[in-house]
């Protein structure tokens, strides 16, 4: 048996009660991060709330919510920053929040982010419990909370919303709820371009299930149970639904710009975003190594990439479910191999939570008191770094 043998926990009663320690721990870590940000920002005469809701991409999302698509900024160097680069689900929710209550679009974005971050934590717990067991699942949620750029989970950005949809879609895949998995994957595809990873995970798991069921039927010399046809229909419907969100938005952008199916790539090119297989990132890291002390940063980046690759190899060796491997592999590849702003790569890796499962298993082995000390120490470091980061260069 592997450490990550899938456990049949679907349908067990008391789901919220089982997840409560993880959710309470997550909320405590995020509260610490917000408190540190408030204190640091006050010392620098800045507004922590403005940093969370009205800077960088947050402004683009609220502008879409308020005025719709069609706004762009032309830079002196010829680049065109169009708000068509931003997927619509978060702005739709901001508009809904502002319409049904007294919130501004920025307030609604913050409320969506806070709610989605808790939903994401619960989804991560559900996936991890299904795969690893309850104690490692709690550790996985806490490790996701204390990531150095964890403060982004509380910003009016789309990372928390996307991670929540992705995690619950993956959980639906693991528990055989194919229509739910496809629907959530479609919504994830309306949230961020990396929604492709969720759709690919649904497809990979569905195809693997079809091949496995076909092989079992042949081996048994039977036509299968009466449930098999209905199961196949649900699986096919989930596969059909999964890519609709991302594909629909990309095709709409192509139609709106008049540039066809590849129009969205042209929009991203205006932001200097693209996929070059990691060449630009390698050049960036290489440039850091040419002088001191920037060579220390370059060495740190190399170590970080090596850690990510090692974690993925461990996930494969521990035989994580195929859906998780496909999902985290694509999220990691897109983050590392994109030619976008290099400071955003840690943020782009936030949704790759399955990479944390090997670390969660390791953290779950010591005594509880030791694990608590480790998480508390990481939480303090994360809170301090998040406050420093947002008061400095920060995202995008």
C-alpha positions in Angstrom: 0.0 0.0 0.0 1.2 3.5 -0.8 1.2 6.4 1.7 -1.3 8.1 -0.6 -3.7 5.3 -1.2 -7.1 6.7 -1.9 -9.5 6.3 1.0 -13.2 5.9 0.7 -14.5 8.7 2.9 -17.1 10.1 0.5 -20.5 10.4 2.1 -19.3 10.1 5.7 -21.4 12.2 8.1 -20.2 15.3 9.9 -18.1 16.8 7.1 -18.0 20.2 8.6 -17.2 18.8 12.1 -14.3 16.8 10.7 -13.0 19.9 8.9 -13.5 22.3 11.8 -9.9 22.1 13.3 -8.4 22.8 9.8 -10.8 25.7 9.2 -10.3 27.2 12.6 -6.5 26.9 12.2 -6.7 28.4 8.8 -8.8 31.4 10.0 -6.3 32.0 12.8 -3.4 32.0 10.4 -5.1 34.4 8.1 -6.2 36.7 11.0 -2.6 36.8 12.1 -1.5 37.8 8.6 -4.1 40.5 8.4 -3.2 41.9 11.8 0.5 42.0 10.9 -0.4 43.8 7.6 -2.5 46.4 9.5 0.3 47.1 12.0 3.0 47.3 9.3 0.8 49.5 7.1 -0.1 51.9 9.9 3.6 52.3 10.8 4.2 53.3 7.1 1.1 55.5 7.0 -0.6 53.3 4.5 -4.1 51.7 4.4 -4.0 47.9 4.7 -7.5 47.7 3.3 -6.4 49.7 0.2 -3.5 47.3 -0.3 -5.9 44.4 -0.1 -8.7 45.7 -2.3 -7.6 48.7 -4.5 -4.2 48.0 -6.0 -2.7 46.1 -8.9 -5.1 43.5 -10.3 -7.8 44.3 -7.8 -8.4 47.6 -9.6 -8.8 45.9 -13.0 -11.3 43.5 -11.6 -13.4 46.2 -10.0 -13.3 48.3 -13.2 -14.7 45.3 -15.1 -17.4 44.9 -12.5 -18.4 48.5 -12.7 -18.0 49.4 -16.4 -17.7 46.0 -18.2 -15.0 45.1 -20.8 -13.4 47.4 -23.3 -11.0 49.4 -21.1 -7.4 49.5 -22.0 -4.2 51.4 -21.2 -1.6 52.2 -23.9 1.9 52.5 -22.6 4.7 54.6 -24.0 6.6 51.5 -25.2 3.6 50.4 -27.3 2.2 47.7 -25.0 -1.5 47.6 -24.6 -3.0 46.5 -21.3 -6.6 45.5 -21.9 -9.0 44.4 -19.2 -10.0 41.5 -21.5 -7.1 39.7 -20.0 -9.1 39.3 -16.8 -11.6 36.4 -16.6 -15.1 37.3 -15.7 -16.3 35.2 -12.7 -14.8 37.4 -9.9 -16.1 40.7 -11.5 -19.6 39.1 -11.9 -19.6 38.2 -8.2 -18.4 41.7 -7.3 -21.2 43.2 -9.3 -23.7 40.8 -7.7 -22.4 41.7 -4.2 -22.7 45.4 -4.9 -26.2 45.0 -6.4 -27.7 43.1 -3.5 -26.2 45.0 -0.6 -24.5 48.2 0.5 -21.0 47.1 -0.5 -18.8 48.8 -3.1 -17.3 46.7 -5.8 -14.0 46.6 -3.9 -15.8 45.6 -0.7 -17.6 42.8 -2.5 -14.3 41.6 -4.0 -12.8 41.4 -0.5 -15.9 39.6 0.8 -15.7 37.1 -2.0 -12.0 36.5 -1.4 -12.5 35.9 2.3 -15.4 33.5 1.7 -13.7 31.7 -1.1 -10.5 31.3 0.9 -12.4 29.4 3.6 -14.1 27.4 0.9 -10.7 26.7 -0.6 -9.4 25.6 2.7 -12.3 23.2 3.2 -11.9 21.9 -0.4 -8.2 21.2 0.3 -9.1 19.4 3.5 -11.7 17.3 1.7 -9.2 16.3 -1.0 -6.4 15.6 1.4 -8.6 13.7 3.8 -9.8 11.5 1.0 -6.3 10.8 -0.1 -4.2 10.9 3.1 -6.5 10.8 6.1 -7.7 13.4 8.5 -4.5 14.4 10.4 -2.5 15.1 7.2 -5.5 16.9 5.8 -5.4 19.4 8.6 -1.7 19.8 8.1 -2.2 20.4 4.3 -4.6 23.2 5.0 -2.3 24.9 7.5 0.6 24.6 5.2 -1.4 26.3 2.4 -2.3 29.0 4.9 1.4 29.7 5.9 2.8 29.9 2.4 5.0 33.0 2.1 2.6 34.7 -0.2 -0.5 33.5 1.7 -1.7 37.0 2.2 -2.9 36.9 -1.5 -5.6 34.5 -0.2 -7.1 37.5 1.6 -6.8 40.0 -1.3 -9.5 40.9 -3.8 -7.8 38.7 -6.3 -9.0 35.5 -8.0 -6.6 33.0 -6.5 -8.8 32.0 -3.6 -11.9 31.7 -5.7 -10.1 29.6 -8.3 -8.5 27.3 -5.7 -11.9 26.7 -4.1 -13.5 25.7 -7.4 -10.5 23.6 -8.4 -10.3 21.8 -5.0 -14.0 20.9 -4.9 -13.9 19.9 -8.6 -11.0 17.5 -7.9 -12.9 16.2 -4.8 -15.9 15.5 -7.0 -13.6 13.6 -9.4 -12.2 11.5 -6.6 -15.6 10.6 -5.3 -17.1 9.9 -8.8 -19.4 12.9 -9.0 -18.7 13.7 -12.6 -21.3 16.3 -13.4 -20.4 18.3 -10.3 -16.8 18.0 -11.2 -17.4 19.2 -14.8 -19.6 22.1 -13.6 -17.0 23.3 -11.1 -14.3 22.9 -13.6 -16.3 25.1 -16.0 -16.6 27.8 -13.3 -12.9 27.6 -12.6 -12.3 28.1 -16.3 -14.3 31.4 -16.0 -12.0 32.5 -13.2 -8.4 32.2 -14.5 -6.6 31.0 -17.6 -5.2 28.1 -15.6 -8.7 26.7 -15.4 -7.4 24.5 -18.3 -5.6 22.5 -15.5 -8.9 21.6 -13.8 -10.6 20.6 -17.1 -7.5 18.5 -18.0 -7.7 16.7 -14.6 -11.4 15.9 -15.2 -10.6 14.5 -18.7 -7.6 12.5 -17.6 -9.5 10.9 -14.7 -12.6 10.2 -16.8 -10.6 8.5 -19.5 -8.6 6.5 -17.0 -11.9 5.4 -15.4 -13.3 4.4 -18.8 -10.2 2.3 -19.6 -10.2 0.7 -16.1 -13.9 -0.2 -16.3 -13.5 -1.6 -19.8 -10.6 -3.7 -18.7 -12.5 -5.0 -15.7 -15.5 -5.8 -17.8 -13.3 -7.8 -20.3 -11.6 -9.6 -17.5 -14.9 -10.6 -15.9 -16.4 -11.6 -19.2 -19.4 -9.6 -18.4 -21.2 -6.6 -19.8 -21.1 -4.7 -16.5 -23.7 -3.8 -13.9 -26.9 -1.9 -14.6 -25.2 1.2 -13.3 -22.5 1.2 -15.9 -24.4 3.0 -18.7 -25.6 5.8 -16.4 -22.1 6.1 -14.9 -20.7 6.5 -18.4 -23.3 9.1 -19.4 -22.5 11.2 -16.2 -18.8 10.9 -16.9 -19.2 12.0 -20.5 -21.4 14.9 -19.4 -18.7 16.0 -16.9 -16.1 15.9 -19.6 -18.3 18.0 -21.9 -19.0 20.6 -19.2 -15.4 20.9 -17.9 -13.8 23.0 -20.6 -16.8 25.2 -21.4 -15.9 28.1 -19.1 -12.4 28.7 -20.4 -13.2 27.9 -24.0 -16.3 30.1 -24.0 -14.5 33.1 -22.6 -11.5 32.7 -24.9 -13.7 32.4 -28.0 -15.8 35.4 -26.9 -12.6 37.5 -26.6 -11.5 36.4 -30.0 -14.9 37.4 -31.4 -14.9 40.8 -29.6 -11.3 41.6 -30.8 -12.0 40.3 -34.3 -8.8 38.1 -34.1 -10.4 34.7 -34.0 -9.7 31.8 -31.6 -6.2 33.1 -30.8 -7.4 36.6 -30.0 -6.9 36.0 -26.2 -3.2 35.3 -26.8 -2.9 38.6 -28.5 -4.5 40.3 -25.5 -2.0 38.5 -23.2 0.9 39.5 -25.4 -0.1 43.2 -24.8 0.7 42.5 -21.2 4.0 40.7 -22.1 2.5 37.5 -21.0 3.1 34.3 -22.9 4.4 30.7 -22.7 8.0 30.2 -23.8 8.8 27.0 -22.0 10.7 28.8 -19.2 13.3 30.5 -21.4 12.6 34.0 -20.1 12.5 32.8 -16.5 15.9 31.0 -17.0 17.4 34.2 -18.4 16.0 36.2 -15.5 17.6 33.7 -13.0 20.8 33.7 -14.9 21.0 37.5 -14.8 20.7 37.4 -11.1 23.8 35.1 -10.9 26.1 37.7 -12.6 26.6 39.9 -9.6 26.5 40.0 -5.8 24.3 40.1 -3.7 21.7 39.4 -6.4 23.3 36.0 -6.8 21.8 35.1 -3.5 18.3 35.7 -4.9 19.2 33.7 -8.0 20.4 30.8 -5.9 17.2 31.0 -3.9 15.1 30.9 -7.1 17.0 27.8 -8.3 16.5 26.1 -4.9 12.8 27.0 -5.1 12.3 25.5 -8.5 14.3 22.4 -7.5 12.0 22.0 -4.4 8.9 22.2 -6.6 10.2 19.6 -9.0 11.2 17.4 -6.1 7.8 17.7 -4.5 6.1 16.7 -7.8 8.4 13.7 -8.1 7.5 12.6 -4.6 3.8 13.1 -5.4 4.3 10.7 -8.4 6.2 8.2 -6.3 3.6 8.2 -3.6 1.0 7.5 -6.3 -1.3 10.5 -5.9 -4.6 10.1 -7.9 -4.1 10.9 -11.6 -6.4 13.9 -11.4 -4.2 15.6 -8.7 -1.0 14.9 -10.7 -2.4 16.3 -13.9 -3.8 19.3 -12.2 -0.7 20.3 -10.1 1.6 19.4 -13.0 -0.1 21.8 -15.4 -0.5 24.6 -12.8 3.2 24.3 -12.0 4.3 24.2 -15.6 2.2 27.2 -16.6 3.6 29.2 -13.7 7.2 28.4 -14.3 7.2 28.4 -18.0 5.3 31.7 -18.6 7.1 34.8 -19.7 5.1 37.0 -17.4 6.2 39.2 -14.6 8.6 37.0 -12.6 7.6 38.4 -9.2 4.1 37.0 -9.7 5.2 33.3 -10.0 4.8 32.5 -6.3 1.3 33.8 -6.5 0.5 31.8 -9.6 1.7 28.7 -7.8 -0.8 29.1 -4.9 -3.5 26.9 -6.4 -1.0 23.9 -6.8 -2.0 22.6 -3.3 -1.5 18.9 -4.1 2.3 19.6 -4.0 1.8 20.2 -0.3 0.6 16.6 0.5 4.0 15.0 0.9 5.0 17.8 3.3 1.6 17.4 5.1 2.3 13.7 5.6 5.7 14.4 7.0 4.3 17.1 9.4 1.6 14.8 10.6 4.0 12.2 11.8 5.6 14.0 14.8 3.7 14.7 18.1 1.0 17.2 17.9 2.9 19.7 20.1 5.8 19.7 17.7 3.6 20.1 14.6 1.9 23.1 16.3 5.2 24.7 17.0 6.3 24.3 13.4 3.1 25.7 12.0 3.1 28.6 14.5 6.6 29.6 13.6 5.8 29.4 9.9 2.7 31.5 10.5 4.6 34.3 12.1 7.2 34.3 9.3 4.4 34.3 6.7 2.6 37.1 8.4 5.7 39.2 8.6 6.7 38.5 5.0 3.2 39.2 3.7 3.1 42.6 5.5 6.5 43.5 4.1 5.7 42.3 0.6 2.4 44.2 0.2 4.0 47.4 1.6 6.8 47.0 -1.0 6.8 45.5 -4.4 3.8 43.2 -3.7 1.9 41.5 -6.6 0.9 41.7 -9.5 
